[in-house]
């Protein structure tokens, strides 16, 4: 069975930032729970772009400090949907995390 977006994010975080994969939960906030600093956030964003082979503009990360891992997974899934639909336009999409991603 294929890994879910969340599983792949967990793998990236464990490999890139040294977090224990089994301890990561969808409701963990990037800064509050995982204690990521600004450098960690940049490293995570770059590693996720490589893992998912998709560009994630800085505008998508504007509220990253308050994002949960579930919201990061939702952001990536929506970014991938835009890419698959050929909607690459100017690179900006309103991918602000939604309540259902919380």
C-alpha positions in Angstrom: 0.0 0.0 0.0 1.3 3.5 -0.9 2.3 5.8 1.9 -0.1 8.7 2.6 1.0 12.3 2.4 1.2 12.4 6.2 3.4 9.3 6.2 5.8 10.8 3.7 5.9 14.1 5.7 6.8 12.1 8.8 9.6 10.4 6.9 11.0 13.7 5.7 10.8 15.2 9.2 12.5 12.2 10.8 15.3 12.1 8.1 15.8 15.9 7.8 15.2 17.1 11.4 15.8 14.0 13.4 12.2 13.8 14.8 11.2 10.3 15.9 8.8 9.2 13.2 6.5 7.2 15.5 6.0 10.2 17.8 4.6 12.6 15.2 0.9 13.1 15.1 -1.4 15.0 12.7 -2.4 17.5 15.4 1.2 18.5 16.2 2.0 22.1 15.5 5.2 22.8 13.8 6.5 25.4 16.2 4.6 24.9 19.4 4.8 21.0 19.5 7.8 20.2 17.3 9.8 23.2 18.3 10.9 24.0 14.8 12.8 27.3 14.4 13.0 29.3 11.2 16.0 27.4 9.9 14.2 24.1 10.5 11.1 25.4 8.7 13.2 26.3 5.6 14.9 22.9 5.7 11.5 21.2 6.0 10.0 23.2 3.2 12.9 22.4 0.8 12.9 18.7 1.7 9.1 18.5 1.2 9.5 20.1 -2.3 12.1 17.5 -3.2 10.0 14.6 -1.7 6.8 15.6 -3.5 8.5 17.1 -6.6 6.3 20.2 -6.4 7.1 23.9 -5.8 5.6 25.3 -2.7 5.8 29.2 -2.8 6.7 31.1 0.3 3.2 32.5 0.4 1.9 29.1 1.2 4.1 29.0 4.3 3.1 32.5 5.7 1.2 31.0 8.6 3.4 27.9 9.0 4.2 28.6 12.7 0.6 27.9 13.5 0.2 24.9 11.1 -0.3 21.3 12.2 1.2 18.4 10.4 -2.3 17.6 9.1 -2.5 21.1 7.6 0.9 20.7 6.0 -0.4 17.4 4.4 -3.5 19.2 3.2 -1.4 22.1 1.7 0.8 19.6 -0.1 -2.3 17.6 -1.4 -3.9 20.8 -2.7 -0.6 21.9 -4.3 -0.3 18.5 -6.0 -3.9 18.7 -7.2 -3.1 22.1 -8.8 0.0 20.7 -10.5 -1.9 17.6 -11.8 -4.6 19.9 -13.1 -2.0 21.9 -15.0 -2.9 25.0 -13.0 0.6 26.4 -12.6 -0.2 30.0 -13.6 1.7 32.6 -11.7 2.7 30.2 -8.8 0.2 31.7 -6.3 -2.7 29.8 -5.0 -4.8 30.4 -1.9 -3.7 27.4 0.0 -4.3 28.8 3.4 -5.0 25.9 5.8 -8.7 25.2 6.2 -10.6 24.1 9.2 -11.0 20.5 7.9 -7.2 20.2 7.7 -7.0 20.9 11.4 
